[in-house]
Amino acid sequence: MSYNFTALKENIKGLEEWLKKEFSSIRTGRATPSILDGVFVEAYGSHSPISQVASISLEGTRSLRVSPWDMSQGKGIEKAIITSNLGLSVSVDDKGLRITFPELTTESRNTFVKIAKQKLEDARVSLRTEREKIWDDIQAKEKEGGMGEDEKFRLKNDMQKIVDDANKKLDELFAMKEKEIMS
């Protein structure tokens, strides 16, 4: 009997995507529009992401240009960015808003690396939880008589190989983000 690890692989893929998204929200010294993905502005009676009320573009290596579609939203966007505590400088002009990414200090770089490590640990905990669910399912099938003990341990080794590969991928994502933050 063969065990279907498709659900585990799909959950791992989702976990990797989640970690990439979380890492993209961690500020580095370079300007990236994705840092504003989690910032919501009060517009027309509802909370909307900035990307739904303005266009966001790179202006330089350390600045973004936010051009509201309705210039009356400029103050609301400015307030949302300032209150988001991303450590960004905002200036308003006739074209919209310029968001400047200040140079990171060694202390702030270390803080961002710690945040990234915490996100990595959260991903690892989720991965361990998934592994435990699959292992419990394999053990239950063995108790029902659906497989022998040798088969159970072979499946455990197969599962562990998938989990080890996923952990390696998560570590690679963290290493890339750490390098990006520290450079």
C-alpha positions as CSV (number, residue, x, y, z in Angstrom):
1,M,0.0,0.0,0.0
2,S,1.3,3.4,-0.9
3,Y,0.4,6.6,1.1
4,N,-0.6,9.8,-0.7
5,F,1.6,12.7,0.4
6,T,-0.1,15.1,-2.0
7,A,-1.8,17.0,0.9
8,L,1.5,17.4,2.8
9,K,3.3,18.7,-0.3
10,E,0.5,21.2,-1.0
11,N,0.6,22.4,2.6
12,I,4.3,22.8,2.4
13,K,4.0,24.8,-0.9
14,G,1.5,27.1,0.9
15,L,3.8,27.4,3.8
16,E,6.7,28.5,1.6
17,E,4.4,31.1,-0.1
18,W,3.3,32.4,3.2
19,L,6.9,32.7,4.4
20,K,7.9,34.6,1.2
21,K,5.0,37.0,1.7
22,E,6.0,37.5,5.3
23,F,9.6,38.1,4.3
24,S,8.6,40.6,1.7
25,S,6.9,42.8,4.4
26,I,10.2,43.0,6.3
27,R,12.0,46.2,5.4
28,T,15.4,46.2,4.0
29,G,17.5,49.2,2.8
30,R,16.1,49.0,-0.7
31,A,12.7,50.3,-1.7
32,T,10.1,47.6,-2.5
33,P,6.4,48.3,-3.3
34,S,5.5,45.0,-1.5
35,I,6.3,46.6,1.9
36,L,3.0,48.6,1.6
37,D,0.9,45.5,1.0
38,G,-0.1,45.3,4.7
39,V,-0.9,49.0,5.0
40,F,-4.6,49.9,4.8
41,V,-6.1,53.4,4.2
42,E,-9.5,54.6,5.2
43,A,-11.1,55.4,1.8
44,Y,-14.7,56.0,1.0
45,G,-15.9,54.5,4.3
46,S,-13.9,51.3,4.2
47,H,-10.3,50.1,4.8
48,S,-8.6,49.4,1.5
49,P,-5.0,48.4,0.7
50,I,-3.0,51.4,-0.7
51,S,-2.7,49.5,-4.0
52,Q,-6.4,49.8,-4.5
53,V,-6.5,53.6,-4.1
54,A,-3.2,54.6,-5.7
55,S,-0.5,53.4,-8.0
56,I,2.9,52.5,-6.4
57,S,6.1,52.7,-8.4
58,L,9.8,52.7,-7.7
59,E,11.4,56.1,-8.0
60,G,14.9,55.2,-7.0
61,T,16.8,52.6,-5.0
62,R,15.5,54.0,-1.7
63,S,12.3,55.7,-2.6
64,L,8.8,54.9,-3.9
65,R,6.2,57.1,-5.6
66,V,2.6,56.7,-4.5
67,S,0.2,58.5,-6.9
68,P,-3.4,58.5,-5.5
69,W,-6.1,58.2,-8.1
70,D,-8.1,60.7,-6.1
71,M,-5.7,63.4,-4.7
72,S,-8.1,63.9,-1.7
73,Q,-6.9,60.5,-0.5
74,G,-3.3,61.8,-0.1
75,K,-3.6,62.8,3.6
76,G,-5.2,59.5,4.5
77,I,-2.5,57.5,2.7
78,E,0.2,59.6,4.4
79,K,-1.4,58.9,7.8
80,A,-1.7,55.2,7.1
81,I,1.9,54.9,6.2
82,I,3.1,56.8,9.2
83,T,0.9,54.9,11.7
84,S,2.1,51.5,10.2
85,N,5.4,51.9,12.0
86,L,7.5,50.7,9.1
87,G,10.1,53.4,9.7
88,L,9.5,55.1,6.4
89,S,9.7,58.9,5.7
90,V,6.7,60.3,3.8
91,S,6.6,63.7,2.0
92,V,3.6,65.0,0.0
93,D,3.9,67.0,-3.2
94,D,1.7,67.9,-6.1
95,K,2.2,64.5,-7.8
96,G,1.4,62.4,-4.7
97,L,3.6,61.0,-2.0
98,R,7.3,60.2,-2.0
99,I,8.2,57.4,0.5
100,T,11.8,57.3,1.4
101,F,13.6,54.3,3.0
102,P,16.1,55.6,5.5
103,E,19.5,53.9,5.7
104,L,19.3,51.0,8.1
105,T,21.5,51.1,11.2
106,T,23.3,48.0,12.5
107,E,20.8,47.8,15.3
108,S,17.8,48.0,13.0
109,R,19.3,45.4,10.7
110,N,19.7,43.0,13.7
111,T,16.1,43.7,14.7
112,F,14.8,42.9,11.2
113,V,16.9,39.6,11.2
114,K,15.3,38.7,14.5
115,I,11.8,39.3,13.1
116,A,12.7,37.1,10.0
117,K,14.0,34.4,12.4
118,Q,10.7,34.5,14.2
119,K,8.8,34.1,11.0
120,L,11.0,31.2,10.0
121,E,10.3,29.5,13.4
122,D,6.6,30.0,12.9
123,A,6.9,28.3,9.6
124,R,8.8,25.4,11.1
125,V,6.2,25.0,13.8
126,S,3.5,24.7,11.2
127,L,5.6,22.2,9.3
128,R,6.0,20.1,12.4
129,T,2.3,20.2,13.0
130,E,1.7,19.0,9.4
131,R,4.2,16.2,9.9
132,E,2.5,15.1,13.1
133,K,-0.9,15.0,11.4
134,I,0.4,12.7,8.6
135,W,2.2,10.5,11.1
136,D,-0.9,10.1,13.2
137,D,-2.8,9.2,10.0
138,I,-0.2,6.6,9.0
139,Q,-0.3,5.0,12.5
140,A,-4.1,4.9,12.4
141,K,-4.1,3.1,9.1
142,E,-1.6,0.6,10.5
143,K,-3.8,-0.1,13.5
144,E,-6.8,-0.6,11.2
145,G,-4.8,-3.3,9.5
146,G,-4.2,-1.4,6.3
147,M,-0.5,-1.9,6.4
148,G,2.3,-3.7,8.2
149,E,4.9,-2.3,10.5
150,D,7.6,-2.3,7.9
151,E,5.4,-0.3,5.5
152,K,4.6,2.1,8.3
153,F,8.3,2.9,9.0
154,R,9.1,3.1,5.3
155,L,6.3,5.7,4.9
156,K,7.7,7.5,8.0
157,N,11.1,7.7,6.3
158,D,9.5,9.0,3.0
159,M,7.6,11.6,5.0
160,Q,10.7,12.7,6.9
161,K,12.6,13.1,3.6
162,I,9.8,15.5,2.3
163,V,9.9,17.4,5.6
164,D,13.7,17.7,5.5
165,D,13.6,19.0,2.0
166,A,11.0,21.6,3.0
167,N,13.0,22.7,6.1
168,K,16.0,23.1,3.8
169,K,13.9,25.3,1.4
170,L,12.7,27.4,4.4
171,D,16.3,27.8,5.6
172,E,17.3,28.9,2.1
173,L,14.6,31.5,2.0
174,F,15.7,32.8,5.4
175,A,19.4,32.9,4.3
176,M,18.4,35.0,1.3
177,K,16.4,37.4,3.4
178,E,19.1,37.7,6.0
179,K,21.7,38.5,3.3
180,E,19.3,41.1,1.8
181,I,18.8,42.8,5.2
182,M,22.5,42.8,6.1
183,S,23.8,44.1,2.8
